[in-house]
């Protein structure tokens, strides 16, 4: 999945989930009254957040970055809500 396509999905109100190795990850954009925030992490666990998309894209909190995960997964492992 392309990172810019993912960002477009988030900005249009979608939540994206994908399977990577043995875990399911979720990415969403949270709108607060005065700001927006990207949240990324395992579906049933803690999330990392950032005001900027690149802030979650290149962090390696899960051993590999979201950018690398997106390049390795196939479209059949991605779920858009």
mmCIF file of the N, C-alpha and C atoms, coordinates in Angstrom:
data_MODEL
# 
_entry.id   MODEL 
# 
loop_
_atom_site.group_PDB 
_atom_site.id 
_atom_site.type_symbol 
_atom_site.label_atom_id 
_atom_site.label_alt_id 
_atom_site.label_comp_id 
_atom_site.label_asym_id 
_atom_site.label_entity_id 
_atom_site.label_seq_id 
_atom_site.pdbx_PDB_ins_code 
_atom_site.Cartn_x 
_atom_site.Cartn_y 
_atom_site.Cartn_z 
_atom_site.occupancy 
_atom_site.B_iso_or_equiv 
_atom_site.pdbx_formal_charge 
_atom_site.auth_seq_id 
_atom_site.auth_comp_id 
_atom_site.auth_asym_id 
_atom_site.auth_atom_id 
_atom_site.pdbx_PDB_model_num 
ATOM 1   N N  . UNK A 1 1  ? 0.841   -1.170  0.000  1.00 0.00 ? 1  UNK A N  1 
ATOM 2   C CA . UNK A 1 1  ? 0.000   0.000   0.000  1.00 0.00 ? 1  UNK A CA 1 
ATOM 3   C C  . UNK A 1 1  ? 0.888   1.235   0.000  1.00 0.00 ? 1  UNK A C  1 
ATOM 4   N N  . UNK A 1 2  ? 0.520   2.195   -0.766 1.00 0.00 ? 2  UNK A N  1 
ATOM 5   C CA . UNK A 1 2  ? 1.250   3.440   -0.874 1.00 0.00 ? 2  UNK A CA 1 
ATOM 6   C C  . UNK A 1 2  ? 0.944   4.337   0.328  1.00 0.00 ? 2  UNK A C  1 
ATOM 7   N N  . UNK A 1 3  ? 1.951   4.967   0.901  1.00 0.00 ? 3  UNK A N  1 
ATOM 8   C CA . UNK A 1 3  ? 1.770   5.813   2.086  1.00 0.00 ? 3  UNK A CA 1 
ATOM 9   C C  . UNK A 1 3  ? 0.886   7.025   1.784  1.00 0.00 ? 3  UNK A C  1 
ATOM 10  N N  . UNK A 1 4  ? 0.997   7.606   0.609  1.00 0.00 ? 4  UNK A N  1 
ATOM 11  C CA . UNK A 1 4  ? 0.156   8.768   0.284  1.00 0.00 ? 4  UNK A CA 1 
ATOM 12  C C  . UNK A 1 4  ? -1.308  8.363   0.110  1.00 0.00 ? 4  UNK A C  1 
ATOM 13  N N  . UNK A 1 5  ? -1.553  7.173   -0.427 1.00 0.00 ? 5  UNK A N  1 
ATOM 14  C CA . UNK A 1 5  ? -2.920  6.662   -0.538 1.00 0.00 ? 5  UNK A CA 1 
ATOM 15  C C  . UNK A 1 5  ? -3.506  6.427   0.854  1.00 0.00 ? 5  UNK A C  1 
ATOM 16  N N  . UNK A 1 6  ? -2.707  5.889   1.767  1.00 0.00 ? 6  UNK A N  1 
ATOM 17  C CA . UNK A 1 6  ? -3.147  5.694   3.143  1.00 0.00 ? 6  UNK A CA 1 
ATOM 18  C C  . UNK A 1 6  ? -3.515  7.020   3.778  1.00 0.00 ? 6  UNK A C  1 
ATOM 19  N N  . UNK A 1 7  ? -2.688  8.017   3.603  1.00 0.00 ? 7  UNK A N  1 
ATOM 20  C CA . UNK A 1 7  ? -2.960  9.343   4.174  1.00 0.00 ? 7  UNK A CA 1 
ATOM 21  C C  . UNK A 1 7  ? -4.265  9.913   3.623  1.00 0.00 ? 7  UNK A C  1 
ATOM 22  N N  . UNK A 1 8  ? -4.507  9.743   2.319  1.00 0.00 ? 8  UNK A N  1 
ATOM 23  C CA . UNK A 1 8  ? -5.762  10.200  1.708  1.00 0.00 ? 8  UNK A CA 1 
ATOM 24  C C  . UNK A 1 8  ? -6.963  9.482   2.315  1.00 0.00 ? 8  UNK A C  1 
ATOM 25  N N  . UNK A 1 9  ? -6.840  8.177   2.535  1.00 0.00 ? 9  UNK A N  1 
ATOM 26  C CA . UNK A 1 9  ? -7.931  7.419   3.158  1.00 0.00 ? 9  UNK A CA 1 
ATOM 27  C C  . UNK A 1 9  ? -8.241  7.959   4.550  1.00 0.00 ? 9  UNK A C  1 
ATOM 28  N N  . UNK A 1 10 ? -7.209  8.232   5.314  1.00 0.00 ? 10 UNK A N  1 
ATOM 29  C CA . UNK A 1 10 ? -7.397  8.746   6.673  1.00 0.00 ? 10 UNK A CA 1 
ATOM 30  C C  . UNK A 1 10 ? -8.060  10.114  6.658  1.00 0.00 ? 10 UNK A C  1 
ATOM 31  N N  . UNK A 1 11 ? -7.650  10.978  5.747  1.00 0.00 ? 11 UNK A N  1 
ATOM 32  C CA . UNK A 1 11 ? -8.218  12.320  5.672  1.00 0.00 ? 11 UNK A CA 1 
ATOM 33  C C  . UNK A 1 11 ? -9.663  12.313  5.202  1.00 0.00 ? 11 UNK A C  1 
ATOM 34  N N  . UNK A 1 12 ? -10.098 11.266  4.541  1.00 0.00 ? 12 UNK A N  1 
ATOM 35  C CA . UNK A 1 12 ? -11.498 11.185  4.121  1.00 0.00 ? 12 UNK A CA 1 
ATOM 36  C C  . UNK A 1 12 ? -12.353 10.431  5.137  1.00 0.00 ? 12 UNK A C  1 
ATOM 37  N N  . UNK A 1 13 ? -11.800 10.198  6.326  1.00 0.00 ? 13 UNK A N  1 
ATOM 38  C CA . UNK A 1 13 ? -12.590 9.633   7.406  1.00 0.00 ? 13 UNK A CA 1 
ATOM 39  C C  . UNK A 1 13 ? -12.536 8.129   7.559  1.00 0.00 ? 13 UNK A C  1 
ATOM 40  N N  . UNK A 1 14 ? -11.703 7.457   6.821  1.00 0.00 ? 14 UNK A N  1 
ATOM 41  C CA . UNK A 1 14 ? -11.603 6.004   6.922  1.00 0.00 ? 14 UNK A CA 1 
ATOM 42  C C  . UNK A 1 14 ? -10.629 5.580   8.015  1.00 0.00 ? 14 UNK A C  1 
ATOM 43  N N  . UNK A 1 15 ? -10.884 4.408   8.539  1.00 0.00 ? 15 UNK A N  1 
ATOM 44  C CA . UNK A 1 15 ? -9.947  3.746   9.438  1.00 0.00 ? 15 UNK A CA 1 
ATOM 45  C C  . UNK A 1 15 ? -9.390  2.551   8.671  1.00 0.00 ? 15 UNK A C  1 
ATOM 46  N N  . UNK A 1 16 ? -8.100  2.322   8.787  1.00 0.00 ? 16 UNK A N  1 
ATOM 47  C CA . UNK A 1 16 ? -7.445  1.257   8.027  1.00 0.00 ? 16 UNK A CA 1 
ATOM 48  C C  . UNK A 1 16 ? -6.845  0.248   8.997  1.00 0.00 ? 16 UNK A C  1 
ATOM 49  N N  . UNK A 1 17 ? -7.090  -1.020  8.721  1.00 0.00 ? 17 UNK A N  1 
ATOM 50  C CA . UNK A 1 17 ? -6.482  -2.114  9.490  1.00 0.00 ? 17 UNK A CA 1 
ATOM 51  C C  . UNK A 1 17 ? -5.739  -3.012  8.518  1.00 0.00 ? 17 UNK A C  1 
ATOM 52  N N  . UNK A 1 18 ? -4.682  -3.632  9.005  1.00 0.00 ? 18 UNK A N  1 
ATOM 53  C CA . UNK A 1 18 ? -3.961  -4.592  8.181  1.00 0.00 ? 18 UNK A CA 1 
ATOM 54  C C  . UNK A 1 18 ? -3.298  -5.628  9.060  1.00 0.00 ? 18 UNK A C  1 
ATOM 55  N N  . UNK A 1 19 ? -3.078  -6.780  8.458  1.00 0.00 ? 19 UNK A N  1 
ATOM 56  C CA . UNK A 1 19 ? -2.397  -7.882  9.138  1.00 0.00 ? 19 UNK A CA 1 
ATOM 57  C C  . UNK A 1 19 ? -0.935  -7.865  8.727  1.00 0.00 ? 19 UNK A C  1 
ATOM 58  N N  . UNK A 1 20 ? -0.056  -7.930  9.721  1.00 0.00 ? 20 UNK A N  1 
ATOM 59  C CA . UNK A 1 20 ? 1.377   -8.003  9.470  1.00 0.00 ? 20 UNK A CA 1 
ATOM 60  C C  . UNK A 1 20 ? 1.946   -9.035  10.422 1.00 0.00 ? 20 UNK A C  1 
ATOM 61  N N  . UNK A 1 21 ? 2.554   -10.053 9.847  1.00 0.00 ? 21 UNK A N  1 
ATOM 62  C CA . UNK A 1 21 ? 3.037   -11.211 10.592 1.00 0.00 ? 21 UNK A CA 1 
ATOM 63  C C  . UNK A 1 21 ? 1.881   -11.787 11.404 1.00 0.00 ? 21 UNK A C  1 
ATOM 64  N N  . UNK A 1 22 ? 1.933   -11.791 12.723 1.00 0.00 ? 22 UNK A N  1 
ATOM 65  C CA . UNK A 1 22 ? 0.861   -12.416 13.504 1.00 0.00 ? 22 UNK A CA 1 
ATOM 66  C C  . UNK A 1 22 ? -0.035  -11.407 14.210 1.00 0.00 ? 22 UNK A C  1 
ATOM 67  N N  . UNK A 1 23 ? 0.064   -10.122 13.842 1.00 0.00 ? 23 UNK A N  1 
ATOM 68  C CA . UNK A 1 23 ? -0.705  -9.081  14.532 1.00 0.00 ? 23 UNK A CA 1 
ATOM 69  C C  . UNK A 1 23 ? -1.557  -8.294  13.548 1.00 0.00 ? 23 UNK A C  1 
ATOM 70  N N  . UNK A 1 24 ? -2.632  -7.733  14.074 1.00 0.00 ? 24 UNK A N  1 
ATOM 71  C CA . UNK A 1 24 ? -3.446  -6.808  13.302 1.00 0.00 ? 24 UNK A CA 1 
ATOM 72  C C  . UNK A 1 24 ? -3.170  -5.401  13.821 1.00 0.00 ? 24 UNK A C  1 
ATOM 73  N N  . UNK A 1 25 ? -2.916  -4.497  12.895 1.00 0.00 ? 25 UNK A N  1 
ATOM 74  C CA . UNK A 1 25 ? -2.617  -3.104  13.215 1.00 0.00 ? 25 UNK A CA 1 
ATOM 75  C C  . UNK A 1 25 ? -3.733  -2.210  12.711 1.00 0.00 ? 25 UNK A C  1 
ATOM 76  N N  . UNK A 1 26 ? -3.905  -1.080  13.366 1.00 0.00 ? 26 UNK A N  1 
ATOM 77  C CA . UNK A 1 26 ? -4.930  -0.127  12.981 1.00 0.00 ? 26 UNK A CA 1 
ATOM 78  C C  . UNK A 1 26 ? -4.319  1.271   12.893 1.00 0.00 ? 26 UNK A C  1 
ATOM 79  N N  . UNK A 1 27 ? -4.832  2.044   11.945 1.00 0.00 ? 27 UNK A N  1 
ATOM 80  C CA . UNK A 1 27 ? -4.381  3.416   11.745 1.00 0.00 ? 27 UNK A CA 1 
ATOM 81  C C  . UNK A 1 27 ? -5.626  4.271   11.585 1.00 0.00 ? 27 UNK A C  1 
ATOM 82  N N  . UNK A 1 28 ? -5.660  5.402   12.285 1.00 0.00 ? 28 UNK A N  1 
ATOM 83  C CA . UNK A 1 28 ? -6.796  6.299   12.123 1.00 0.00 ? 28 UNK A CA 1 
ATOM 84  C C  . UNK A 1 28 ? -6.390  7.728   12.425 1.00 0.00 ? 28 UNK A C  1 
ATOM 85  N N  . UNK A 1 29 ? -7.206  8.646   11.952 1.00 0.00 ? 29 UNK A N  1 
ATOM 86  C CA . UNK A 1 29 ? -7.029  10.061  12.215 1.00 0.00 ? 29 UNK A CA 1 
ATOM 87  C C  . UNK A 1 29 ? -8.088  10.465  13.224 1.00 0.00 ? 29 UNK A C  1 
ATOM 88  N N  . UNK A 1 30 ? -7.649  11.028  14.323 1.00 0.00 ? 30 UNK A N  1 
ATOM 89  C CA . UNK A 1 30 ? -8.560  11.432  15.388 1.00 0.00 ? 30 UNK A CA 1 
ATOM 90  C C  . UNK A 1 30 ? -8.711  12.945  15.339 1.00 0.00 ? 30 UNK A C  1 
ATOM 91  N N  . UNK A 1 31 ? -9.938  13.400  15.214 1.00 0.00 ? 31 UNK A N  1 
ATOM 92  C CA . UNK A 1 31 ? -10.206 14.837  15.174 1.00 0.00 ? 31 UNK A CA 1 
ATOM 93  C C  . UNK A 1 31 ? -10.648 15.321  16.542 1.00 0.00 ? 31 UNK A C  1 
ATOM 94  N N  . UNK A 1 32 ? -9.867  16.228  17.090 1.00 0.00 ? 32 UNK A N  1 
ATOM 95  C CA . UNK A 1 32 ? -10.237 16.895  18.335 1.00 0.00 ? 32 UNK A CA 1 
ATOM 96  C C  . UNK A 1 32 ? -10.760 18.278  17.980 1.00 0.00 ? 32 UNK A C  1 
ATOM 97  N N  . UNK A 1 33 ? -11.245 18.979  18.958 1.00 0.00 ? 33 UNK A N  1 
ATOM 98  C CA . UNK A 1 33 ? -11.804 20.294  18.716 1.00 0.00 ? 33 UNK A CA 1 
ATOM 99  C C  . UNK A 1 33 ? -10.764 21.263  18.126 1.00 0.00 ? 33 UNK A C  1 
ATOM 100 N N  . UNK A 1 34 ? -9.544  21.210  18.619 1.00 0.00 ? 34 UNK A N  1 
ATOM 101 C CA . UNK A 1 34 ? -8.545  22.183  18.182 1.00 0.00 ? 34 UNK A CA 1 
ATOM 102 C C  . UNK A 1 34 ? -7.407  21.588  17.359 1.00 0.00 ? 34 UNK A C  1 
ATOM 103 N N  . UNK A 1 35 ? -7.378  20.280  17.196 1.00 0.00 ? 35 UNK A N  1 
ATOM 104 C CA . UNK A 1 35 ? -6.270  19.658  16.471 1.00 0.00 ? 35 UNK A CA 1 
ATOM 105 C C  . UNK A 1 35 ? -6.679  18.280  15.953 1.00 0.00 ? 35 UNK A C  1 
ATOM 106 N N  . UNK A 1 36 ? -5.848  17.718  15.115 1.00 0.00 ? 36 UNK A N  1 
ATOM 107 C CA . UNK A 1 36 ? -6.024  16.345  14.666 1.00 0.00 ? 36 UNK A CA 1 
ATOM 108 C C  . UNK A 1 36 ? -4.760  15.564  15.009 1.00 0.00 ? 36 UNK A C  1 
ATOM 109 N N  . UNK A 1 37 ? -4.918  14.255  15.105 1.00 0.00 ? 37 UNK A N  1 
ATOM 110 C CA . UNK A 1 37 ? -3.809  13.413  15.532 1.00 0.00 ? 37 UNK A CA 1 
ATOM 111 C C  . UNK A 1 37 ? -3.912  12.061  14.834 1.00 0.00 ? 37 UNK A C  1 
ATOM 112 N N  . UNK A 1 38 ? -2.794  11.555  14.364 1.00 0.00 ? 38 UNK A N  1 
ATOM 113 C CA . UNK A 1 38 ? -2.731  10.217  13.779 1.00 0.00 ? 38 UNK A CA 1 
ATOM 114 C C  . UNK A 1 38 ? -2.437  9.220   14.879 1.00 0.00 ? 38 UNK A C  1 
ATOM 115 N N  . UNK A 1 39 ? -3.116  8.081   14.840 1.00 0.00 ? 39 UNK A N  1 
ATOM 116 C CA . UNK A 1 39 ? -2.887  7.020   15.820 1.00 0.00 ? 39 UNK A CA 1 
ATOM 117 C C  . UNK A 1 39 ? -2.604  5.720   15.075 1.00 0.00 ? 39 UNK A C  1 
ATOM 118 N N  . UNK A 1 40 ? -1.570  5.013   15.517 1.00 0.00 ? 40 UNK A N  1 
ATOM 119 C CA . UNK A 1 40 ? -1.165  3.768   14.884 1.00 0.00 ? 40 UNK A CA 1 
ATOM 120 C C  . UNK A 1 40 ? -0.711  2.789   15.951 1.00 0.00 ? 40 UNK A C  1 
ATOM 121 N N  . UNK A 1 41 ? -1.119  1.535   15.809 1.00 0.00 ? 41 UNK A N  1 
ATOM 122 C CA . UNK A 1 41 ? -0.659  0.518   16.734 1.00 0.00 ? 41 UNK A CA 1 
ATOM 123 C C  . UNK A 1 41 ? -1.402  -0.783  16.544 1.00 0.00 ? 41 UNK A C  1 
ATOM 124 N N  . UNK A 1 42 ? -1.086  -1.731  17.404 1.00 0.00 ? 42 UNK A N  1 
ATOM 125 C CA . UNK A 1 42 ? -1.791  -3.006  17.367 1.00 0.00 ? 42 UNK A CA 1 
ATOM 126 C C  . UNK A 1 42 ? -3.245  -2.779  17.733 1.00 0.00 ? 42 UNK A C  1 
ATOM 127 N N  . UNK A 1 43 ? -4.110  -3.531  17.103 1.00 0.00 ? 43 UNK A N  1 
ATOM 128 C CA . UNK A 1 43 ? -5.550  -3.323  17.305 1.00 0.00 ? 43 UNK A CA 1 
ATOM 129 C C  . UNK A 1 43 ? -5.937  -3.425  18.777 1.00 0.00 ? 43 UNK A C  1 
ATOM 130 N N  . UNK A 1 44 ? -5.394  -4.373  19.478 1.00 0.00 ? 44 UNK A N  1 
ATOM 131 C CA . UNK A 1 44 ? -5.725  -4.550  20.888 1.00 0.00 ? 44 UNK A CA 1 
ATOM 132 C C  . UNK A 1 44 ? -4.513  -4.235  21.744 1.00 0.00 ? 44 UNK A C  1 
ATOM 133 N N  . UNK A 1 45 ? -4.070  -3.007  21.696 1.00 0.00 ? 45 UNK A N  1 
ATOM 134 C CA . UNK A 1 45 ? -2.902  -2.609  22.469 1.00 0.00 ? 45 UNK A CA 1 
ATOM 135 C C  . UNK A 1 45 ? -2.705  -1.114  22.431 1.00 0.00 ? 45 UNK A C  1 
ATOM 136 N N  . UNK A 1 46 ? -1.577  -0.682  22.936 1.00 0.00 ? 46 UNK A N  1 
ATOM 137 C CA . UNK A 1 46 ? -1.254  0.736   22.963 1.00 0.00 ? 46 UNK A CA 1 
ATOM 138 C C  . UNK A 1 46 ? -1.006  1.258   21.557 1.00 0.00 ? 46 UNK A C  1 
ATOM 139 N N  . UNK A 1 47 ? -1.274  2.545   21.376 1.00 0.00 ? 47 UNK A N  1 
ATOM 140 C CA . UNK A 1 47 ? -1.078  3.203   20.092 1.00 0.00 ? 47 UNK A CA 1 
ATOM 141 C C  . UNK A 1 47 ? -0.016  4.296   20.239 1.00 0.00 ? 47 UNK A C  1 
ATOM 142 N N  . UNK A 1 48 ? 0.700   4.548   19.154 1.00 0.00 ? 48 UNK A N  1 
ATOM 143 C CA . UNK A 1 48 ? 1.556   5.714   19.107 1.00 0.00 ? 48 UNK A CA 1 
ATOM 144 C C  . UNK A 1 48 ? 0.778   6.799   18.381 1.00 0.00 ? 48 UNK A C  1 
ATOM 145 N N  . UNK A 1 49 ? 0.980   8.033   18.764 1.00 0.00 ? 49 UNK A N  1 
ATOM 146 C CA . UNK A 1 49 ? 0.247   9.133   18.152 1.00 0.00 ? 49 UNK A CA 1 
ATOM 147 C C  . UNK A 1 49 ? 1.208   10.234  17.737 1.00 0.00 ? 49 UNK A C  1 
ATOM 148 N N  . UNK A 1 50 ? 0.759   11.031  16.775 1.00 0.00 ? 50 UNK A N  1 
ATOM 149 C CA . UNK A 1 50 ? 1.550   12.157  16.302 1.00 0.00 ? 50 UNK A CA 1 
ATOM 150 C C  . UNK A 1 50 ? 0.634   13.156  15.615 1.00 0.00 ? 50 UNK A C  1 
ATOM 151 N N  . UNK A 1 51 ? 1.001   14.410  15.685 1.00 0.00 ? 51 UNK A N  1 
ATOM 152 C CA . UNK A 1 51 ? 0.272   15.452  14.964 1.00 0.00 ? 51 UNK A CA 1 
ATOM 153 C C  . UNK A 1 51 ? 0.562   15.388  13.468 1.00 0.00 ? 51 UNK A C  1 
ATOM 154 N N  . UNK A 1 52 ? 1.644   14.726  13.095 1.00 0.00 ? 52 UNK A N  1 
ATOM 155 C CA . UNK A 1 52 ? 2.076   14.643  11.703 1.00 0.00 ? 52 UNK A CA 1 
ATOM 156 C C  . UNK A 1 52 ? 2.083   13.190  11.237 1.00 0.00 ? 52 UNK A C  1 
ATOM 157 N N  . UNK A 1 53 ? 1.713   12.982  9.992  1.00 0.00 ? 53 UNK A N  1 
ATOM 158 C CA . UNK A 1 53 ? 1.674   11.629  9.435  1.00 0.00 ? 53 UNK A CA 1 
ATOM 159 C C  . UNK A 1 53 ? 3.058   10.983  9.460  1.00 0.00 ? 53 UNK A C  1 
ATOM 160 N N  . UNK A 1 54 ? 4.086   11.745  9.109  1.00 0.00 ? 54 UNK A N  1 
ATOM 161 C CA . UNK A 1 54 ? 5.451   11.201  9.127  1.00 0.00 ? 54 UNK A CA 1 
ATOM 162 C C  . UNK A 1 54 ? 5.885   10.798  10.529 1.00 0.00 ? 54 UNK A C  1 
ATOM 163 N N  . UNK A 1 55 ? 5.246   11.362  11.538 1.00 0.00 ? 55 UNK A N  1 
ATOM 164 C CA . UNK A 1 55 ? 5.565   11.019  12.915 1.00 0.00 ? 55 UNK A CA 1 
ATOM 165 C C  . UNK A 1 55 ? 5.224   9.576   13.270 1.00 0.00 ? 55 UNK A C  1 
ATOM 166 N N  . UNK A 1 56 ? 4.241   8.997   12.591 1.00 0.00 ? 56 UNK A N  1 
ATOM 167 C CA . UNK A 1 56 ? 3.926   7.579   12.812 1.00 0.00 ? 56 UNK A CA 1 
ATOM 168 C C  . UNK A 1 56 ? 4.505   6.702   11.709 1.00 0.00 ? 56 UNK A C  1 
ATOM 169 N N  . UNK A 1 57 ? 4.787   7.294   10.553 1.00 0.00 ? 57 UNK A N  1 
ATOM 170 C CA . UNK A 1 57 ? 5.212   6.522   9.390  1.00 0.00 ? 57 UNK A CA 1 
ATOM 171 C C  . UNK A 1 57 ? 6.593   5.890   9.556  1.00 0.00 ? 57 UNK A C  1 
ATOM 172 N N  . UNK A 1 58 ? 7.513   6.595   10.196 1.00 0.00 ? 58 UNK A N  1 
ATOM 173 C CA . UNK A 1 58 ? 8.898   6.126   10.255 1.00 0.00 ? 58 UNK A CA 1 
ATOM 174 C C  . UNK A 1 58 ? 9.358   5.653   11.629 1.00 0.00 ? 58 UNK A C  1 
ATOM 175 N N  . UNK A 1 59 ? 8.503   5.732   12.626 1.00 0.00 ? 59 UNK A N  1 
ATOM 176 C CA . UNK A 1 59 ? 8.887   5.243   13.958 1.00 0.00 ? 59 UNK A CA 1 
ATOM 177 C C  . UNK A 1 59 ? 8.972   3.729   13.973 1.00 0.00 ? 59 UNK A C  1 
ATOM 178 N N  . UNK A 1 60 ? 9.857   3.194   14.783 1.00 0.00 ? 60 UNK A N  1 
ATOM 179 C CA . UNK A 1 60 ? 10.080  1.747   14.835 1.00 0.00 ? 60 UNK A CA 1 
ATOM 180 C C  . UNK A 1 60 ? 9.698   1.162   16.195 1.00 0.00 ? 60 UNK A C  1 
ATOM 181 N N  . UNK A 1 61 ? 8.592   1.613   16.740 1.00 0.00 ? 61 UNK A N  1 
ATOM 182 C CA . UNK A 1 61 ? 8.151   1.126   18.046 1.00 0.00 ? 61 UNK A CA 1 
ATOM 183 C C  . UNK A 1 61 ? 7.800   -0.359  18.040 1.00 0.00 ? 61 UNK A C  1 
ATOM 184 N N  . UNK A 1 62 ? 7.456   -0.901  16.900 1.00 0.00 ? 62 UNK A N  1 
ATOM 185 C CA . UNK A 1 62 ? 7.068   -2.312  16.799 1.00 0.00 ? 62 UNK A CA 1 
ATOM 186 C C  . UNK A 1 62 ? 8.144   -3.141  16.102 1.00 0.00 ? 62 UNK A C  1 
ATOM 187 N N  . UNK A 1 63 ? 9.380   -2.650  16.098 1.00 0.00 ? 63 UNK A N  1 
ATOM 188 C CA . UNK A 1 63 ? 10.491  -3.369  15.504 1.00 0.00 ? 63 UNK A CA 1 
ATOM 189 C C  . UNK A 1 63 ? 10.725  -3.018  14.049 1.00 0.00 ? 63 UNK A C  1 
ATOM 190 N N  . UNK A 1 64 ? 9.688   -2.645  13.356 1.00 0.00 ? 64 UNK A N  1 
ATOM 191 C CA . UNK A 1 64 ? 9.768   -2.238  11.947 1.00 0.00 ? 64 UNK A CA 1 
ATOM 192 C C  . UNK A 1 64 ? 8.840   -1.034  11.783 1.00 0.00 ? 64 UNK A C  1 
ATOM 193 N N  . UNK A 1 65 ? 9.155   -0.145  10.875 1.00 0.00 ? 65 UNK A N  1 
ATOM 194 C CA . UNK A 1 65 ? 8.344   1.061   10.713 1.00 0.00 ? 65 UNK A CA 1 
ATOM 195 C C  . UNK A 1 65 ? 7.055   0.765   9.944  1.00 0.00 ? 65 UNK A C  1 
ATOM 196 N N  . UNK A 1 66 ? 6.085   1.629   10.108 1.00 0.00 ? 66 UNK A N  1 
ATOM 197 C CA . UNK A 1 66 ? 4.838   1.523   9.356  1.00 0.00 ? 66 UNK A CA 1 
ATOM 198 C C  . UNK A 1 66 ? 5.136   1.586   7.854  1.00 0.00 ? 66 UNK A C  1 
ATOM 199 N N  . UNK A 1 67 ? 6.058   2.425   7.462  1.00 0.00 ? 67 UNK A N  1 
ATOM 200 C CA . UNK A 1 67 ? 6.443   2.541   6.056  1.00 0.00 ? 67 UNK A CA 1 
ATOM 201 C C  . UNK A 1 67 ? 6.902   1.181   5.506  1.00 0.00 ? 67 UNK A C  1 
ATOM 202 N N  . UNK A 1 68 ? 7.759   0.493   6.248  1.00 0.00 ? 68 UNK A N  1 
ATOM 203 C CA . UNK A 1 68 ? 8.235   -0.819  5.814  1.00 0.00 ? 68 UNK A CA 1 
ATOM 204 C C  . UNK A 1 68 ? 7.116   -1.846  5.801  1.00 0.00 ? 68 UNK A C  1 
ATOM 205 N N  . UNK A 1 69 ? 6.229   -1.791  6.788  1.00 0.00 ? 69 UNK A N  1 
ATOM 206 C CA . UNK A 1 69 ? 5.092   -2.714  6.825  1.00 0.00 ? 69 UNK A CA 1 
ATOM 207 C C  . UNK A 1 69 ? 4.214   -2.536  5.589  1.00 0.00 ? 69 UNK A C  1 
ATOM 208 N N  . UNK A 1 70 ? 3.933   -1.273  5.232  1.00 0.00 ? 70 UNK A N  1 
ATOM 209 C CA . UNK A 1 70 ? 3.081   -0.998  4.078  1.00 0.00 ? 70 UNK A CA 1 
ATOM 210 C C  . UNK A 1 70 ? 3.687   -1.541  2.790  1.00 0.00 ? 70 UNK A C  1 
ATOM 211 N N  . UNK A 1 71 ? 4.994   -1.500  2.695  1.00 0.00 ? 71 UNK A N  1 
ATOM 212 C CA . UNK A 1 71 ? 5.661   -2.010  1.492  1.00 0.00 ? 71 UNK A CA 1 
ATOM 213 C C  . UNK A 1 71 ? 5.672   -3.530  1.425  1.00 0.00 ? 71 UNK A C  1 
ATOM 214 N N  . UNK A 1 72 ? 5.525   -4.198  2.561  1.00 0.00 ? 72 UNK A N  1 
ATOM 215 C CA . UNK A 1 72 ? 5.597   -5.661  2.598  1.00 0.00 ? 72 UNK A CA 1 
ATOM 216 C C  . UNK A 1 72 ? 4.246   -6.362  2.518  1.00 0.00 ? 72 UNK A C  1 
ATOM 217 N N  . UNK A 1 73 ? 3.163   -5.681  2.885  1.00 0.00 ? 73 UNK A N  1 
ATOM 218 C CA . UNK A 1 73 ? 1.858   -6.341  2.912  1.00 0.00 ? 73 UNK A CA 1 
ATOM 219 C C  . UNK A 1 73 ? 1.216   -6.345  1.525  1.00 0.00 ? 73 UNK A C  1 
ATOM 220 N N  . UNK A 1 74 ? 0.332   -7.303  1.325  1.00 0.00 ? 74 UNK A N  1 
ATOM 221 C CA . UNK A 1 74 ? -0.426  -7.348  0.073  1.00 0.00 ? 74 UNK A CA 1 
ATOM 222 C C  . UNK A 1 74 ? -1.785  -6.702  0.292  1.00 0.00 ? 74 UNK A C  1 
ATOM 223 N N  . UNK A 1 75 ? -2.451  -6.370  -0.781 1.00 0.00 ? 75 UNK A N  1 
ATOM 224 C CA . UNK A 1 75 ? -3.744  -5.694  -0.674 1.00 0.00 ? 75 UNK A CA 1 
ATOM 225 C C  . UNK A 1 75 ? -4.798  -6.569  -0.001 1.00 0.00 ? 75 UNK A C  1 
ATOM 226 N N  . UNK A 1 76 ? -4.624  -7.879  -0.027 1.00 0.00 ? 76 UNK A N  1 
ATOM 227 C CA . UNK A 1 76 ? -5.597  -8.764  0.618  1.00 0.00 ? 76 UNK A CA 1 
ATOM 228 C C  . UNK A 1 76 ? -5.487  -8.721  2.140  1.00 0.00 ? 76 UNK A C  1 
ATOM 229 N N  . UNK A 1 77 ? -4.424  -8.139  2.662  1.00 0.00 ? 77 UNK A N  1 
ATOM 230 C CA . UNK A 1 77 ? -4.234  -8.023  4.110  1.00 0.00 ? 77 UNK A CA 1 
ATOM 231 C C  . UNK A 1 77 ? -4.719  -6.681  4.665  1.00 0.00 ? 77 UNK A C  1 
ATOM 232 N N  . UNK A 1 78 ? -5.293  -5.820  3.799  1.00 0.00 ? 78 UNK A N  1 
ATOM 233 C CA . UNK A 1 78 ? -5.701  -4.474  4.183  1.00 0.00 ? 78 UNK A CA 1 
ATOM 234 C C  . UNK A 1 78 ? -7.221  -4.394  4.242  1.00 0.00 ? 78 UNK A C  1 
ATOM 235 N N  . UNK A 1 79 ? -7.737  -3.767  5.300  1.00 0.00 ? 79 UNK A N  1 
ATOM 236 C CA . UNK A 1 79 ? -9.182  -3.596  5.499  1.00 0.00 ? 79 UNK A CA 1 
ATOM 237 C C  . UNK A 1 79 ? -9.457  -2.123  5.736  1.00 0.00 ? 79 UNK A C  1 
ATOM 238 N N  . UNK A 1 80 ? -10.333 -1.546  4.914  1.00 0.00 ? 80 UNK A N  1 
ATOM 239 C CA . UNK A 1 80 ? -10.669 -0.125  5.004  1.00 0.00 ? 80 UNK A CA 1 
ATOM 240 C C  . UNK A 1 80 ? -12.099 -0.014  5.496  1.00 0.00 ? 80 UNK A C  1 
ATOM 241 N N  . UNK A 1 81 ? -12.293 0.764   6.559  1.00 0.00 ? 81 UNK A N  1 
ATOM 242 C CA . UNK A 1 81 ? -13.631 0.967   7.140  1.00 0.00 ? 81 UNK A CA 1 
ATOM 243 C C  . UNK A 1 81 ? -14.028 2.422   7.050  1.00 0.00 ? 81 UNK A C  1 
# 
